[in-house]
């Protein structure tokens, strides 16, 4: 049944957990739409024929709807639409809420390519490698104009907005290669901004990750006396620390838990902060990014509004690196599993 | 088609005897100089001029549409390069929306019919009415000047930061749209005041024709929402020319703010386009079924309901823009309400046919097409509002197909129905019924053949605004282009027989449809001051076809 409807509606194959969920609702909605169009259309056709005009000056009865009819007219669509809403919103919450054990990948849209970087080090362009059956969270931004990250086979889509991070997630269900398209018009080569997701099985993924590590080892062969020593992988967080030092974050922010001019970075990620307007929020990637770009937007209680904006002073990757660095300073109880990913040789 | 004279069917309006005609010539021949047309304050002449201009704009927008469709015939480059393609789809959208769909029905038929339906001699502010026509033309000239000198490649949504970074000519086109906005506001204001103050004695609020109700609801949206568009367009121009930094993240701005401001106008603008068509269709279904509207008040109030909730639904354009999940839920529910109000109208239209006396003429053929486009287009709209389904569909061809079905399909059906229904009233001539039905069939079939494949393309995942596309999408694109050709053929056929009818058409009777719409209570075409002799007396609600001999208690079902 699923196969048949999938073909009839020209849907791409289902390659993520969300795809199955969203398609089931899709079938339901399409059936209701078709059925109600059919019923309305048939009723209308029957009336057109049954009540066709017999004479030029024919008069008609004065027919008005009873309260019962009016009630039916309102409640029938309302019930169906609310049913769609309830199922649809539940699924929407599902796709908007990455699981805690998701592996992170940073995605940056740029005219006209997709760049992917794993927290453990930068990766290439336009090809995203992920393991099957493991949730992957994408943290998406753009360095120029709006783009939108779309994988039809996964049924996921999220805009890439310059100046902020948006997020979405997926769990690929079967190994294979799936197309990435850009769905927000972004200029001349908008339609050429294609990429692919390569989903690897668990073994392939391990092998591939190991391969990356080996390459990394070979490159460092000369520098290392003892090959048995596993070199520390180049990590995005390390770069973040470097950048943070260069641009002067540590003049105001400590990393040892002591509050200074600004709040400490220690344990900041995931902490719930009370703001000066009395509200509170949980520190996530979006908040950290916003605080760099527009420091006065949400001030934490007890700290003056003295931070300058870093808008235009930090590139997309630098911002991502600082966010990743701050995330490493979290207290261990916030997330159950640390982000995992392959180890790469940085492209510098 | 045999137009039968039916003086007895129009109580109150006694067609003037022949010698009377010389003292009260029809508005068409009352002054024949160019100046008497260009500087006229007569709402009917202004309406006719609107009609001519919007038809020209429709031709321009339609030509762009065909260029776009032809380009998409093959996966790679077909007839134009990528930059030209990007400009073509942008201009298709800008021209069709700002110069055709928004002004078409209110400008042409609203202007012509509203005072007639209210028993008034003119609109409340005739000079403002003429000004709104010229504002539209000034805006159009500036925008078209911009199109010729560089063009714009942002899509009609002008999303920042692309629109402020592109090297194409954005400013004149946005400025043109800004001026067109004033035209829209002036028309809306005029209609609101006319409806409030110029109803003839006897026309109470609940005796107003439903077209007036629809125009009134539309006018409220025009007056309240258009200023927001004006503001946001100026901000974009300022951003591009003077680097304001309101939407540019590199200057501390927020690109998503633009989307909020833009859709705060542009979502209600969808109802500026479809509400008038709902009004036209309420008139037509009643006239050709010879029935009072089933659930008059429900249809009238649902227009106001759509106008009202239409303001609170804009966020459904931003489900995947990074807005909060909670926001998405709120906007999803509010959007559903629009669907409920539309469903009420649809059910009542079908109910109107029940126990009617259906005459299947060309306008009624368009009503059938309209009913189908509205149900299917409206249902896909609610499907979009279902937040999780929007995720894969957003910005794909499914969106293109959906809004062409509801916004364009409904508007075109109503526009064509209105031209045919009111043609004898406006020009005093009859068109050829047979050709009318043929072209209606061609247009409805062509429309389906164009846009049904696009629903499937959207399902398959083809993003919109694509110059080139992966090969697997080709079959459906070819089908869609073939459908577009059929659609174009339908319009060409109707253009030919309508122009023919204008010149050589049979002279129409005062009320060839035996309609009991209020606008038929005067001659066709009407004299300059709308009514000859004493004003008609409005004792019955519009479209009251009950035999007075057999008048009985309303029959409720």
Interface residues (C-beta under 8 A of the other chain):
Chain A: X9 X10 X11 X12 X21 X22 X25 X26 X29 X30 X32 X33 X36 X37 X40 X41 X43 X44 X47 X48 X51 X52 X53 X54 X56 X57 X58 X59 X60 X61 X62 X63 X64 X65 X66 X69 X70 X73 X74 X76 X77 X78 X81 X82 X84 X85 X87 X88 X89 X90 X91 X92 X93 X94 X95 X96 X97 X144 X145 X146 X148 X150 X152 X155 X156 X157 X158 X159 X161 X162 X163 X164 X166 X179 X181 X182 X183 X184 X185 X186 X187 X188 X189 X190 X191 X192 X194 X286 X293 X294 X309 X311 X312
Chain B: X4 X6 X9 X82 X83 X86 X153 X154 X155 X159 X161 X162 X165 X166 X249 X250 X251 X252 X253 X254 X255 X256 X289 X290 X291 X292 X294 X295 X296 X298 X319 X320 X321 X322 X325 X328 X329 X332 X333 X336 X339 X340 X343 X344 X346 X347 X348 X350 X351 X353 X354 X355 X356 X357 X358 X359 X360 X368 X371 X372 X375 X376 X379 X380 X382 X383 X385 X386 X387 X388 X389 X391 X392 X394 X395 X396 X456 X457 X459 X460 X461 X463 X464 X465 X466 X467 X468 X469 X470 X476 X514 X544 X545 X546 X547 X550 X551 X552 X554 X555 X556 X557
